[in-house]
Amino acid sequence: MSTLQQQTQLLLLCSLLLIRAPAPSMSSLLSTETDDFIDWWQHAVFYQIYPRSFKDSNGDGIGDLQGIISKLPYLAETGITATWLSPIFQSPMVDFGYDISDYRSIQSEYGSMSDFEQLVHTATTLGIKIVLDFVPNHSSDQHEWFKKSVAKEPGYEDFYIWSDGKLDEDGKRQPPNNWQSVFYGSAWEWNEEREQYYLHQFTKEQPDLNFRNAAVVQAMDDVMLYWLQKGVAGFRIDAVNHLFESETLADEPLSGKSTDPLSYDYTRHIYTKDLPEVLDMVQHWRQLLDDYTAKHPAGGARIMMTEAYAGLRELADYYEDANGVRGSHLPFNFNFISNVNGESDARDFVYNVEKWLVYMPRGHAANWVMGNHDNPRVATRFGADSVDAMNMLLMTLPGVAVTYNGEELGMEDNKEISWEETVDPPARNAGELDFQKVSRDPARTPFQWSSARNAGFSDAARTWLPVNPNYVQLNLKSQQLAKKSHYKVYKLLIELRKLPVLRRGRFSIEPLSRAVFAIKRSLKDYNTLVTIINVSDKEQIVNLTDFINRPQQLIVAVAGVDSTYEPGDYSNRNGSQQLLLPPNAGIILWEQDAIMSAQRRQLVKQLIKSFNVVLVALLIYNLWRHKWTKVNFN
């Protein structure tokens, strides 16, 4: 062997020794690359704030805008980048903000316009988008529009839905048809001044606007533009599928679900919900938002989320109709609220995930709503020990996750609210015997910040709704200090969502048994993630052999508060290929083989680069040593 060859080998060996393969640590696994094609909203966690119950800043027992501002750093620290606020507009508060008397003013209990502007500015500084709850179907009966319509002022005569009604066999005046209010009773109310009935699909203080009137459409467009100019990132459209009613005012057919003619379940709502014109209006608003975004691109896409408890076909059309016309960015998916509960098995969960993805048109973002202000909390619906598992499910599905404030702590419904303390309109309408069956108040109680008085929500002697007595043990501060907590699991899940594999990786879900289902997220050159959830009340032994190639090479990424596993543990730490899951528990695992393959690929790239540098250096050295004569490598 020549001297030159010996020198070459020696230099190459030295270069190899300088290259060390990185050890698989949790910090390297939690790489947070986010440079991809996804728009800001397509993979966001939208955090719903119910302002009245979030944080009181002035001691009146009611949450307000300054209270929200004071807690924006908490949202930023948690990892929240978008929040939507339940209504903050001027309102008599019959339905706690969903009866708006002025769409361009802030409810005085919540603060002022300058407070709102400060809120948007502070949120923007912290990287948080603000989305407003928009209520176009109806206004308050205290709105100037309604007062003018009652008086038949020119231009306002048909701003609302009016009818003369009809006379029965005894000559008594009756509503024009059998339509019911969502909140019980007839959907029609007689107005003495105008001497006509007006339609209200919710409370009688919430008259329905007439969207067949172009002036109403223009008025609502102007309202949206007003708030867009204030810096909001979009709107959540309330009760959107109620916007239009049949002009014939025909009776709706009986449903057979109830014998009570005043119950909303008494009829099938074929003339008051999901009419074709609703889709036209949604598409009209989408165009308004897209046009505004095009003119003001610096703020990013302005989006629309729509609330409609409707069929999958209708909701899929909200995304995009058969002609490719786009509507709602995010038609809310309530499958986890309406279709599964604590009695559901693994097959039910898998079915409700897959059917949404089947109906959703390609090229759109899925969304998953785990809770909201209108339904019992996650810990109440599924059980307190299911909180971590449900959040794992929510956060590892593709697309957008929607969290209702307090679900990150596992807050529970306050079922001890008495009749005297109850304020929810449908509960009051149901009466003292039945109010607890329909009341939404238990899920709307104040946020539990600490174990201090009123859970740290307010210094008032009395809060607008009583705080859940369990706040002494169940509160944010305690969970921040605890070694393990629902909040810490939730925060880690949001950090995990920054990974490319969860942002744009392939997705599959399977029931492994009636009790357990598994989710797999995979992306070339990135670590595969597996989420396993036990929805039964019994401990389950899980064999992943048929779901993943090398189940013995899985590392724990996230484990629940009751798990014996810790992040970084091998799932087969006892030498078994089987995983033991506690009742109602979940766990998220990394596929180690994918991790090591990615590392090996990086190592090879480093080796090739180093080898090329060494060869070039040797060539230059050899040329110099031989005084630029012909080099002989033989």
C-alpha positions as CSV (number, residue, x, y, z in Angstrom):
1,M,0.0,0.0,0.0
2,S,1.4,3.4,-1.0
3,T,2.1,6.2,1.5
4,L,-0.7,8.3,-0.1
5,Q,-3.2,5.5,0.2
6,Q,-2.3,5.1,3.9
7,Q,-2.7,8.9,4.5
8,T,-6.1,8.8,2.7
9,Q,-7.4,6.0,4.9
10,L,-6.1,7.6,8.1
11,L,-7.8,10.9,7.2
12,L,-11.1,9.2,6.3
13,L,-11.1,7.2,9.6
14,C,-10.5,10.5,11.5
15,S,-13.4,12.1,9.7
16,L,-15.7,9.2,10.6
17,L,-14.7,9.4,14.2
18,L,-15.8,13.0,14.3
19,I,-19.3,12.1,13.1
20,R,-21.5,10.8,16.0
21,A,-25.0,9.5,15.5
22,P,-27.5,11.5,17.6
23,A,-29.0,9.5,20.4
24,P,-32.9,9.2,20.4
25,S,-33.9,11.7,23.1
26,M,-37.4,13.1,23.7
27,S,-36.2,16.6,22.9
28,S,-35.1,15.4,19.4
29,L,-38.3,13.6,18.9
30,L,-40.3,16.7,19.7
31,S,-38.8,18.6,16.8
32,T,-41.3,21.4,15.9
33,E,-40.8,21.9,12.2
34,T,-43.9,23.8,10.9
35,D,-42.8,25.0,7.4
36,D,-45.4,23.3,5.2
37,F,-48.3,24.2,3.0
38,I,-51.0,24.4,5.7
39,D,-52.7,27.8,6.2
40,W,-52.9,29.1,9.8
41,W,-56.4,27.8,10.5
42,Q,-56.2,24.3,8.9
43,H,-54.5,22.7,11.8
44,A,-55.2,25.1,14.6
45,V,-56.6,24.4,18.0
46,F,-59.6,26.8,18.4
47,Y,-60.2,27.5,22.1
48,Q,-63.8,28.6,22.8
49,I,-64.1,31.3,25.5
50,Y,-67.4,31.8,27.1
51,P,-66.7,35.4,28.2
52,R,-69.3,35.5,31.0
53,S,-67.6,32.7,32.8
54,F,-63.9,33.1,31.9
55,K,-62.5,35.8,34.2
56,D,-64.0,38.7,36.1
57,S,-61.8,41.8,36.3
58,N,-64.0,44.2,38.2
59,G,-65.7,42.2,40.9
60,D,-69.3,42.1,39.6
61,G,-69.4,38.3,39.3
62,I,-69.5,38.4,35.5
63,G,-66.6,37.6,33.2
64,D,-65.4,40.5,30.9
65,L,-63.0,41.6,28.2
66,Q,-60.3,42.8,30.6
67,G,-60.5,39.4,32.4
68,I,-59.9,37.7,29.0
69,I,-57.0,40.1,28.3
70,S,-55.4,39.2,31.6
71,K,-55.5,35.5,30.7
72,L,-54.2,35.7,27.2
73,P,-50.6,34.9,28.4
74,Y,-52.1,31.7,29.8
75,L,-53.5,30.8,26.4
76,A,-50.2,31.6,24.7
77,E,-48.2,29.6,27.2
78,T,-50.6,26.6,26.7
79,G,-49.9,26.8,22.9
80,I,-53.3,28.2,21.8
81,T,-53.1,30.3,18.6
82,A,-56.8,30.9,17.9
83,T,-59.8,31.6,20.1
84,W,-63.4,32.2,19.4
85,L,-65.5,34.3,21.8
86,S,-69.2,33.6,22.5
87,P,-71.2,36.8,21.8
88,I,-69.9,40.0,23.3
89,F,-72.3,42.4,21.6
90,Q,-74.8,44.7,23.3
91,S,-77.7,42.5,24.5
92,P,-80.5,42.4,27.1
93,M,-79.0,39.0,28.0
94,V,-82.2,37.0,27.7
95,D,-80.2,34.3,26.0
96,F,-76.8,35.6,27.3
97,G,-75.6,37.4,24.2
98,Y,-77.4,35.4,21.5
99,D,-80.1,38.1,21.5
100,I,-78.2,41.1,20.1
101,S,-79.6,44.6,20.3
102,D,-76.7,46.3,18.6
103,Y,-74.3,44.4,16.4
104,R,-71.7,47.2,16.5
105,S,-71.4,47.8,20.3
106,I,-69.9,45.9,23.2
107,Q,-72.1,44.7,26.0
108,S,-71.5,47.1,28.9
109,E,-71.1,44.2,31.4
110,Y,-68.1,43.0,29.3
111,G,-66.4,46.4,28.7
112,S,-66.0,48.9,26.0
113,M,-64.9,49.1,22.4
114,S,-61.5,50.3,23.6
115,D,-61.3,47.1,25.7
116,F,-62.0,45.1,22.6
117,E,-59.4,46.9,20.6
118,Q,-56.9,46.2,23.4
119,L,-57.9,42.6,23.4
120,V,-57.2,42.2,19.6
121,H,-53.9,44.1,19.9
122,T,-52.7,42.0,22.8
123,A,-53.8,38.7,21.2
124,T,-52.1,39.6,18.0
125,T,-48.9,40.4,19.9
126,L,-49.1,37.0,21.5
127,G,-49.8,35.2,18.2
128,I,-53.4,34.5,18.9
129,K,-56.2,35.0,16.3
130,I,-59.6,36.3,17.6
131,V,-62.8,34.9,16.0
132,L,-66.2,36.3,16.9
133,D,-69.5,34.5,17.5
134,F,-71.8,36.0,14.9
135,V,-75.6,35.6,15.3
136,P,-77.4,36.5,12.0
137,N,-80.6,34.4,12.3
138,H,-82.2,36.6,14.8
139,S,-81.7,39.8,16.7
140,S,-83.1,41.0,20.1
141,D,-86.6,42.4,20.1
142,Q,-84.9,45.5,21.6
143,H,-82.9,46.1,18.4
144,E,-83.7,49.3,16.5
145,W,-84.4,47.2,13.4
146,F,-87.2,45.3,15.1
147,K,-88.7,48.5,16.6
148,K,-88.8,50.0,13.2
149,S,-90.3,46.9,11.7
150,V,-93.0,46.9,14.3
151,A,-93.8,50.5,13.4
152,K,-93.6,49.6,9.7
153,E,-91.1,52.3,9.0
154,P,-90.2,52.5,5.3
155,G,-87.4,50.0,4.5
156,Y,-88.0,48.0,7.6
157,E,-91.5,46.6,7.0
158,D,-90.1,43.1,6.0
159,F,-86.9,43.0,8.0
160,Y,-88.5,40.2,10.0
161,I,-90.9,37.4,9.3
162,W,-94.5,38.6,9.9
163,S,-97.9,36.9,9.4
164,D,-101.5,37.7,10.1
165,G,-102.1,34.2,11.6
166,K,-105.5,32.5,11.2
167,L,-108.8,32.0,13.0
168,D,-109.9,28.7,14.4
169,E,-113.4,27.3,14.4
170,D,-114.4,29.4,17.3
171,G,-113.1,32.6,15.7
172,K,-110.1,32.8,18.0
173,R,-106.8,34.1,16.6
174,Q,-104.1,31.4,16.2
175,P,-100.5,31.3,14.9
176,P,-100.2,30.7,11.1
177,N,-98.9,27.1,11.5
178,N,-97.6,24.5,13.9
179,W,-94.0,25.5,13.9
180,Q,-92.3,25.2,17.3
181,S,-89.5,27.1,19.0
182,V,-86.2,25.2,19.7
183,F,-86.7,26.4,23.3
184,Y,-90.3,25.0,23.5
185,G,-93.7,26.4,22.6
186,S,-95.0,28.1,19.5
187,A,-92.4,29.7,17.2
188,W,-94.9,32.6,16.8
189,E,-95.6,35.6,19.0
190,W,-98.4,38.2,18.6
191,N,-97.3,41.8,18.5
192,E,-100.1,44.1,19.6
193,E,-98.7,47.3,18.0
194,R,-98.3,45.8,14.6
195,E,-101.2,43.4,15.0
196,Q,-99.4,40.5,13.5
197,Y,-97.4,37.5,14.5
198,Y,-93.6,37.4,14.2
199,L,-91.5,34.3,13.9
200,H,-88.9,33.4,16.6
201,Q,-87.2,30.0,16.3
202,F,-85.7,30.5,19.7
203,T,-87.0,32.7,22.6
204,K,-89.8,35.2,21.9
205,E,-87.3,38.0,22.6
206,Q,-85.3,36.7,19.5
207,P,-87.3,37.5,16.4
208,D,-86.0,35.9,13.2
209,L,-84.6,38.2,10.5
210,N,-85.8,37.9,6.9
211,F,-82.9,36.9,4.7
212,R,-85.1,37.0,1.7
213,N,-84.9,40.8,2.0
214,A,-81.8,42.1,0.3
215,A,-81.6,45.0,2.8
216,V,-81.1,42.5,5.6
217,V,-78.3,40.7,3.7
218,Q,-76.6,44.0,3.1
219,A,-77.0,45.0,6.8
220,M,-75.3,41.8,7.9
221,D,-72.6,42.2,5.3
222,D,-71.8,45.6,6.7
223,V,-71.7,44.2,10.3
224,M,-69.1,41.6,9.2
225,L,-67.0,44.2,7.4
226,Y,-67.1,46.4,10.5
227,W,-65.6,43.8,12.7
228,L,-63.1,42.6,10.1
229,Q,-61.8,46.2,10.0
230,K,-61.4,45.9,13.8
231,G,-58.9,43.1,13.2
232,V,-60.9,39.9,13.8
233,A,-59.8,36.7,12.0
234,G,-63.3,35.6,11.1
235,F,-66.6,34.4,12.5
236,R,-68.4,31.5,14.0
237,I,-71.9,31.7,12.5
238,D,-74.5,30.6,15.0
239,A,-77.6,28.5,14.0
240,V,-76.8,29.0,10.3
241,N,-79.2,26.3,9.1
242,H,-82.2,28.3,10.5
243,L,-81.6,31.3,8.3
244,F,-84.5,30.6,5.9
245,E,-88.1,29.3,6.2
246,S,-90.6,28.2,3.6
247,E,-92.5,31.2,2.2
248,T,-95.7,29.1,2.2
249,L,-95.7,28.9,6.0
250,A,-97.1,25.3,5.6
251,D,-97.5,23.0,8.6
252,E,-94.6,20.7,9.2
253,P,-95.3,17.0,9.3
254,L,-95.4,15.1,12.6
255,S,-92.2,13.3,13.6
256,G,-93.8,10.7,15.8
257,K,-91.1,11.4,18.4
258,S,-93.3,13.4,20.8
259,T,-97.0,13.8,21.6
260,D,-96.6,17.3,22.9
261,P,-97.5,19.8,20.2
262,L,-95.3,22.4,21.9
263,S,-92.2,20.3,21.9
264,Y,-89.6,20.9,19.2
265,D,-89.5,17.2,18.6
266,Y,-93.2,17.1,17.7
267,T,-92.6,17.8,14.0
268,R,-90.0,17.3,11.3
269,H,-88.5,20.6,10.5
270,I,-88.5,20.5,6.7
271,Y,-89.8,24.1,6.3
272,T,-87.7,25.8,8.9
273,K,-84.2,24.2,8.7
274,D,-81.6,23.3,6.0
275,L,-83.4,25.0,3.1
276,P,-81.3,25.3,-0.1
277,E,-81.1,29.1,0.3
278,V,-79.0,28.6,3.4
279,L,-76.1,27.3,1.3
280,D,-76.4,30.3,-1.0
281,M,-76.0,32.6,2.0
282,V,-73.0,30.7,3.3
283,Q,-71.3,30.9,-0.1
284,H,-72.1,34.6,-0.2
285,W,-70.3,35.2,3.1
286,R,-67.4,33.0,2.0
287,Q,-67.0,35.3,-1.0
288,L,-67.1,38.4,1.2
289,L,-64.4,36.9,3.5
290,D,-62.2,35.9,0.5
291,D,-62.5,39.3,-1.1
292,Y,-61.5,41.0,2.2
293,T,-58.6,38.7,2.6
294,A,-57.4,39.4,-1.0
295,K,-57.6,43.2,-0.2
296,H,-55.9,42.8,3.2
297,P,-53.5,39.8,2.9
298,A,-51.3,40.8,5.8
299,G,-53.8,39.4,8.3
300,G,-53.9,36.0,6.8
301,A,-57.1,34.2,5.7
302,R,-60.3,35.4,7.3
303,I,-62.4,32.4,8.0
304,M,-65.9,31.2,8.7
305,M,-66.9,28.4,11.1
306,T,-70.6,27.4,10.9
307,E,-72.8,25.8,13.5
308,A,-75.5,23.6,12.1
309,Y,-76.8,20.4,13.7
310,A,-77.5,18.8,10.3
311,G,-77.0,15.7,8.2
312,L,-73.6,14.8,6.8
313,R,-74.6,15.5,3.2
314,E,-75.7,19.0,4.1
315,L,-72.6,19.7,6.1
316,A,-70.4,18.4,3.2
317,D,-72.1,20.8,0.9
318,Y,-71.2,23.6,3.3
319,Y,-67.6,22.9,2.6
320,E,-68.1,22.8,-1.2
321,D,-71.2,22.1,-3.3
322,A,-71.5,19.8,-6.3
323,N,-70.4,22.6,-8.6
324,G,-67.2,23.2,-6.6
325,V,-68.4,26.5,-5.0
326,R,-66.9,26.8,-1.6
327,G,-68.7,27.9,1.5
328,S,-67.8,27.4,5.2
329,H,-64.1,26.9,5.9
330,L,-65.1,24.7,8.9
331,P,-68.7,23.4,9.1
332,F,-68.6,22.3,12.7
333,N,-68.4,18.5,13.2
334,F,-70.5,17.6,16.3
335,N,-70.1,13.8,15.9
336,F,-68.3,13.5,19.2
337,I,-71.0,15.4,20.9
338,S,-74.1,14.0,19.3
339,N,-73.2,10.5,18.3
340,V,-70.9,9.0,21.0
341,N,-70.9,9.0,24.8
342,G,-69.7,7.0,27.7
343,E,-71.7,4.0,26.6
344,S,-70.1,3.9,23.1
345,D,-67.6,1.3,22.1
346,A,-64.5,1.5,19.9
347,R,-66.4,0.7,16.8
348,D,-68.7,3.7,17.4
349,F,-65.7,6.1,17.6
350,V,-64.0,4.7,14.5
351,Y,-67.3,4.9,12.5
352,N,-67.9,8.5,13.5
353,V,-64.4,9.5,12.6
354,E,-64.4,7.7,9.2
355,K,-67.8,8.8,8.1
356,W,-66.9,12.5,8.4
357,L,-63.7,12.0,6.4
358,V,-65.7,10.0,3.7
359,Y,-68.2,12.8,3.2
360,M,-65.8,15.7,3.5
361,P,-64.7,16.9,0.0
362,R,-61.1,16.5,-0.9
363,G,-58.8,19.4,-0.3
364,H,-60.6,20.7,2.9
365,A,-59.7,20.6,6.5
366,A,-61.5,18.2,8.9
367,N,-62.6,19.5,12.2
368,W,-63.5,17.9,15.5
369,V,-65.6,19.6,18.2
370,M,-65.2,17.8,21.6
371,G,-67.3,20.2,23.6
372,N,-69.1,23.5,23.7
373,H,-71.3,25.8,25.9
374,D,-74.5,24.0,24.8
375,N,-73.7,20.5,25.9
376,P,-72.4,18.6,29.0
377,R,-68.7,18.7,29.4
378,V,-66.3,16.0,28.3
379,A,-65.7,14.8,31.9
380,T,-69.5,14.5,32.4
381,R,-70.3,12.9,29.1
382,F,-67.5,10.3,29.0
383,G,-66.4,10.2,32.7
384,A,-63.7,12.0,34.6
385,D,-61.1,9.3,33.9
386,S,-61.6,9.7,30.1
387,V,-60.4,13.3,29.9
388,D,-56.9,12.6,28.8
389,A,-57.9,9.9,26.3
390,M,-60.5,12.2,24.7
391,N,-58.0,15.0,24.4
392,M,-55.5,12.5,22.8
393,L,-58.1,11.5,20.3
394,L,-59.0,15.2,19.6
395,M,-55.4,16.3,19.1
396,T,-54.1,13.4,17.0
397,L,-56.8,13.4,14.4
398,P,-56.1,15.3,11.1
399,G,-57.3,18.9,10.8
400,V,-58.7,21.4,13.3
401,A,-59.4,20.7,17.0
402,V,-62.0,22.7,19.0
403,T,-61.7,22.9,22.8
404,Y,-64.2,24.5,25.1
405,N,-62.6,26.5,27.9
406,G,-62.0,24.3,30.9
407,E,-61.8,21.0,29.0
408,E,-58.0,21.2,29.3
409,L,-58.4,20.8,33.1
410,G,-61.2,18.2,32.9
411,M,-63.8,20.6,34.4
412,E,-67.1,18.9,35.2
413,D,-70.7,20.0,35.0
414,N,-72.1,21.6,38.2
415,K,-75.2,19.5,38.6
416,E,-76.0,21.1,42.0
417,I,-77.4,24.3,40.4
418,S,-80.9,24.8,41.9
419,W,-84.0,26.0,40.2
420,E,-83.7,29.4,41.8
421,E,-80.1,29.7,40.5
422,T,-81.0,28.5,37.0
423,V,-80.9,31.2,34.3
424,D,-80.8,29.2,31.0
425,P,-84.0,30.0,28.9
426,P,-84.9,26.5,27.8
427,A,-84.4,25.3,31.4
428,R,-86.7,28.0,32.7
429,N,-89.3,27.1,30.0
430,A,-89.2,23.5,31.0
431,G,-90.3,24.3,34.6
432,E,-89.0,23.3,38.0
433,L,-89.7,19.6,37.6
434,D,-87.8,19.1,34.3
435,F,-85.3,22.0,34.2
436,Q,-82.3,19.8,34.9
437,K,-83.0,17.6,31.9
438,V,-82.3,20.5,29.5
439,S,-80.4,23.1,31.4
440,R,-77.1,24.3,29.8
441,D,-76.1,26.1,33.0
442,P,-74.1,23.2,34.5
443,A,-71.6,23.4,31.6
444,R,-71.3,27.2,31.7
445,T,-70.0,27.7,35.3
446,P,-67.0,29.9,36.0
447,F,-63.5,28.8,35.0
448,Q,-61.6,27.2,37.9
449,W,-58.3,29.1,38.0
450,S,-57.3,28.3,41.6
451,S,-58.4,27.1,45.0
452,A,-59.0,30.7,46.1
453,R,-62.5,32.2,46.6
454,N,-64.8,31.6,43.7
455,A,-62.1,29.5,42.1
456,G,-60.1,32.7,41.4
457,F,-62.7,33.7,38.8
458,S,-64.1,36.7,40.7
459,D,-63.9,38.6,44.0
460,A,-67.6,39.1,44.0
461,A,-69.8,37.9,46.9
462,R,-71.9,36.0,44.3
463,T,-71.0,35.0,40.8
464,W,-73.6,34.9,37.9
465,L,-73.7,31.1,38.1
466,P,-72.4,29.2,41.1
467,V,-68.9,27.9,40.9
468,N,-68.6,24.1,40.9
469,P,-67.7,23.1,44.5
470,N,-65.0,20.8,43.3
471,Y,-62.8,23.8,42.4
472,V,-60.9,23.3,45.6
473,Q,-59.2,20.2,44.1
474,L,-59.8,20.7,40.4
475,N,-58.2,24.0,39.3
476,L,-55.5,25.2,36.9
477,K,-53.0,26.3,39.6
478,S,-53.1,22.9,41.2
479,Q,-52.6,21.2,37.9
480,Q,-49.7,23.4,36.9
481,L,-47.9,22.5,40.1
482,A,-48.7,18.8,40.1
483,K,-46.2,16.3,38.7
484,K,-49.0,14.9,36.4
485,S,-52.2,16.6,35.5
486,H,-54.8,16.8,32.7
487,Y,-53.5,20.3,31.9
488,K,-49.9,19.1,31.5
489,V,-51.1,16.3,29.2
490,Y,-53.1,18.8,27.2
491,K,-50.2,21.2,26.8
492,L,-47.9,18.4,25.7
493,L,-50.5,17.4,23.1
494,I,-50.5,20.9,21.6
495,E,-46.8,20.8,21.4
496,L,-47.0,17.4,19.7
497,R,-49.4,18.8,17.1
498,K,-46.6,21.0,15.7
499,L,-44.9,17.9,14.2
500,P,-45.2,17.5,10.5
501,V,-46.5,14.0,10.9
502,L,-49.6,15.4,12.7
503,R,-49.9,18.5,10.5
504,R,-49.9,16.6,7.2
505,G,-49.2,12.9,7.7
506,R,-51.3,10.1,6.4
507,F,-54.1,8.8,8.7
508,S,-55.6,5.5,9.6
509,I,-57.9,4.3,12.4
510,E,-59.0,0.8,13.3
511,P,-61.0,-0.8,16.1
512,L,-58.6,-3.4,17.7
513,S,-61.5,-4.8,19.7
514,R,-64.8,-3.5,21.0
515,A,-63.0,-1.7,23.8
516,V,-59.9,-0.4,22.1
517,F,-59.2,1.5,18.9
518,A,-55.9,2.9,17.4
519,I,-54.9,5.8,15.2
520,K,-51.7,5.8,13.1
521,R,-50.2,9.0,11.6
522,S,-47.3,8.5,9.2
523,L,-45.2,10.7,6.9
524,K,-42.1,9.8,4.9
525,D,-38.9,10.7,6.6
526,Y,-40.7,11.4,9.9
527,N,-41.6,9.5,13.0
528,T,-44.8,7.4,12.9
529,L,-47.2,8.1,15.8
530,V,-49.7,5.7,17.2
531,T,-52.6,6.7,19.5
532,I,-54.3,3.9,21.4
533,I,-57.5,4.5,23.4
534,N,-59.4,2.2,25.7
535,V,-63.1,3.3,25.9
536,S,-64.2,0.6,28.3
537,D,-64.3,0.6,32.1
538,K,-62.0,-2.4,32.3
539,E,-58.3,-2.8,31.9
540,Q,-57.3,-4.0,28.5
541,I,-54.3,-6.0,27.2
542,V,-53.6,-4.6,23.7
543,N,-51.6,-6.5,21.0
544,L,-50.5,-4.1,18.2
545,T,-49.0,-6.8,16.0
546,D,-51.6,-6.5,13.3
547,F,-51.7,-2.7,13.4
548,I,-48.0,-1.8,13.2
549,N,-44.9,-3.6,11.9
550,R,-42.6,-3.5,14.9
551,P,-44.7,-3.1,18.1
552,Q,-41.7,-4.0,20.2
553,Q,-40.0,-0.8,19.1
554,L,-42.4,1.8,20.4
555,I,-41.6,4.7,22.7
556,V,-44.1,6.5,24.9
557,A,-44.7,10.1,23.7
558,V,-47.7,11.0,25.9
559,A,-49.3,9.1,28.7
560,G,-52.4,10.0,30.9
561,V,-52.3,11.0,34.5
562,D,-53.2,7.5,35.7
563,S,-50.7,5.7,33.5
564,T,-47.7,3.8,34.8
565,Y,-45.8,4.8,31.7
566,E,-43.7,8.0,31.4
567,P,-42.7,9.8,28.2
568,G,-39.5,8.1,26.9
569,D,-40.4,4.7,28.2
570,Y,-40.4,1.7,25.9
571,S,-43.9,0.2,25.6
572,N,-42.4,-3.3,26.0
573,R,-40.4,-2.4,29.1
574,N,-41.3,-5.8,30.6
575,G,-40.2,-7.7,27.6
576,S,-43.8,-8.3,26.3
577,Q,-45.2,-7.2,23.0
578,Q,-48.5,-6.5,24.7
579,L,-49.5,-3.1,26.2
580,L,-51.6,-2.8,29.3
581,L,-54.1,0.1,29.2
582,P,-56.1,1.2,32.3
583,P,-59.9,1.7,32.0
584,N,-60.8,4.7,29.8
585,A,-57.1,5.5,29.2
586,G,-55.1,6.5,26.2
587,I,-51.4,6.5,25.2
588,I,-49.4,7.9,22.3
589,L,-46.4,6.1,21.0
590,W,-43.5,6.7,18.6
591,E,-42.4,4.0,16.3
592,Q,-38.7,3.8,17.1
593,D,-37.7,2.1,13.8
594,A,-38.9,5.2,11.9
595,I,-36.9,7.4,14.3
596,M,-33.7,5.4,13.8
597,S,-34.2,5.2,10.0
598,A,-34.4,9.0,9.8
599,Q,-31.3,9.3,11.9
600,R,-29.4,6.8,9.8
601,R,-30.4,8.7,6.6
602,Q,-29.0,11.9,8.2
603,L,-25.8,10.0,9.2
604,V,-25.3,8.8,5.7
605,K,-25.7,12.3,4.3
606,Q,-23.1,13.6,6.9
607,L,-20.7,10.8,5.9
608,I,-20.9,11.5,2.2
609,K,-20.4,15.2,2.8
610,S,-17.4,14.6,5.0
611,F,-15.9,12.0,2.6
612,N,-16.1,14.5,-0.3
613,V,-14.3,17.2,1.8
614,V,-11.5,14.7,2.6
615,L,-11.1,13.7,-1.0
616,V,-10.8,17.2,-2.1
617,A,-8.3,18.0,0.6
618,L,-6.2,14.9,-0.3
619,L,-6.2,15.9,-4.0
620,I,-5.0,19.4,-3.3
621,Y,-2.3,18.1,-0.9
622,N,-1.1,15.5,-3.4
623,L,-0.9,18.0,-6.2
624,W,1.1,20.4,-3.9
625,R,3.5,17.6,-2.7
626,H,4.2,16.4,-6.2
627,K,4.7,19.9,-7.4
628,W,1.6,19.9,-9.6
629,T,2.9,16.9,-11.6
630,K,0.7,14.1,-12.7
631,V,-0.7,12.3,-9.7
632,N,-0.3,8.5,-9.6
633,F,-2.8,6.8,-7.4
634,N,-1.7,3.2,-8.3
